Amino acid sequence: MKAAFPDLHAHIEDIIAAEDRVAARLTLSGTHTGEYLGFPPTGRAVKYVSREFYRVADGLIAEEWICSDTASLFQQLS
């Protein structure tokens, strides 16, 4: 991801924690300057949303579930 979008920035829109779980809604943005999943560099600025869920144990992330809007990202790279 960092090779394809070296200026990648994740802006936290919302973050909520309860017990051992954390949920976050992020907006990711960057410039597509390297190959990504078969897409050659386009030089385009991209922006998409990701919803991420984590389970924390002993102060570390033990599990993660990430649901990114890759369809929107792929559309921007096409």
The 8 nearest C-alpha neighbors of each residue, nearest first, counted from 0:
[[1, 3, 2, 4, 35, 5, 7, 33],
 [2, 0, 5, 4, 3, 7, 6, 33],
 [1, 3, 0, 5, 4, 33, 34, 32],
 [33, 2, 4, 0, 34, 1, 32, 35],
 [3, 5, 1, 31, 7, 30, 6, 29],
 [6, 4, 1, 7, 2, 3, 30, 29],
 [5, 7, 29, 4, 8, 30, 1, 28],
 [8, 6, 29, 4, 5, 28, 1, 9],
 [7, 9, 28, 27, 29, 6, 10, 26],
 [10, 8, 27, 26, 25, 11, 28, 7],
 [9, 11, 26, 25, 12, 27, 8, 28],
 [12, 10, 25, 13, 24, 9, 26, 23],
 [11, 13, 25, 24, 10, 26, 14, 23],
 [14, 12, 24, 23, 11, 15, 25, 22],
 [13, 15, 23, 22, 24, 16, 11, 12],
 [14, 16, 22, 21, 23, 13, 17, 20],
 [15, 17, 21, 20, 22, 18, 14, 19],
 [18, 16, 20, 19, 21, 15, 22, 54],
 [17, 19, 20, 16, 21, 55, 54, 56],
 [18, 20, 55, 54, 17, 56, 21, 16],
 [21, 19, 54, 17, 53, 16, 18, 55],
 [20, 22, 16, 53, 52, 15, 54, 17],
 [23, 21, 52, 15, 14, 51, 16, 53],
 [22, 24, 14, 51, 13, 50, 25, 52],
 [23, 25, 50, 13, 12, 49, 11, 51],
 [26, 24, 11, 49, 12, 10, 48, 9],
 [25, 27, 48, 10, 9, 47, 49, 11],
 [28, 26, 9, 47, 46, 8, 48, 25],
 [29, 27, 46, 8, 45, 7, 26, 47],
 [28, 30, 7, 6, 45, 4, 44, 8],
 [29, 31, 44, 4, 43, 32, 42, 45],
 [30, 32, 4, 42, 43, 40, 3, 41],
 [31, 33, 40, 42, 3, 30, 4, 41],
 [3, 34, 32, 40, 31, 2, 35, 4],
 [33, 35, 39, 40, 3, 38, 37, 36],
 [36, 34, 38, 37, 3, 33, 39, 0],
 [37, 35, 38, 34, 39, 3, 0, 73],
 [36, 38, 35, 39, 34, 40, 33, 76],
 [37, 39, 35, 34, 36, 40, 76, 77],
 [38, 40, 34, 37, 41, 33, 35, 32],
 [41, 39, 33, 32, 34, 31, 42, 38],
 [40, 42, 43, 31, 39, 32, 76, 33],
 [41, 43, 31, 32, 40, 30, 44, 33],
 [44, 42, 41, 31, 30, 45, 76, 32],
 [43, 45, 30, 29, 31, 42, 46, 28],
 [46, 44, 28, 29, 30, 43, 75, 47],
 [47, 45, 28, 27, 29, 26, 44, 72],
 [46, 48, 27, 26, 72, 68, 71, 28],
 [49, 47, 26, 68, 25, 67, 27, 50],
 [48, 50, 67, 25, 66, 24, 68, 51],
 [51, 49, 24, 66, 23, 65, 67, 25],
 [50, 52, 65, 23, 22, 64, 66, 49],
 [51, 53, 22, 64, 63, 21, 65, 23],
 [52, 54, 63, 21, 20, 62, 55, 64],
 [53, 55, 20, 62, 19, 61, 60, 63],
 [54, 56, 60, 19, 61, 59, 58, 20],
 [57, 55, 58, 59, 61, 60, 54, 19],
 [56, 58, 59, 55, 60, 61, 19, 54],
 [57, 59, 56, 55, 60, 61, 19, 54],
 [60, 58, 55, 56, 57, 61, 54, 62],
 [59, 61, 55, 62, 54, 56, 53, 58],
 [60, 62, 55, 54, 56, 59, 63, 53],
 [63, 61, 54, 53, 60, 64, 55, 52],
 [64, 62, 53, 52, 54, 65, 61, 60],
 [63, 65, 52, 51, 53, 66, 62, 50],
 [66, 64, 51, 50, 67, 52, 63, 49],
 [65, 67, 50, 49, 51, 64, 68, 69],
 [68, 66, 49, 69, 48, 50, 65, 47],
 [67, 69, 70, 71, 48, 49, 47, 72],
 [68, 70, 72, 71, 67, 73, 47, 74],
 [71, 69, 73, 72, 68, 74, 67, 75],
 [70, 72, 74, 69, 73, 68, 75, 47],
 [71, 73, 69, 75, 74, 70, 47, 76],
 [74, 72, 76, 70, 75, 71, 69, 77],
 [73, 75, 71, 77, 72, 76, 70, 69],
 [74, 76, 72, 73, 77, 71, 45, 43],
 [75, 77, 73, 74, 72, 38, 41, 43],
 [76, 74, 75, 73, 38, 41, 72, 39]]
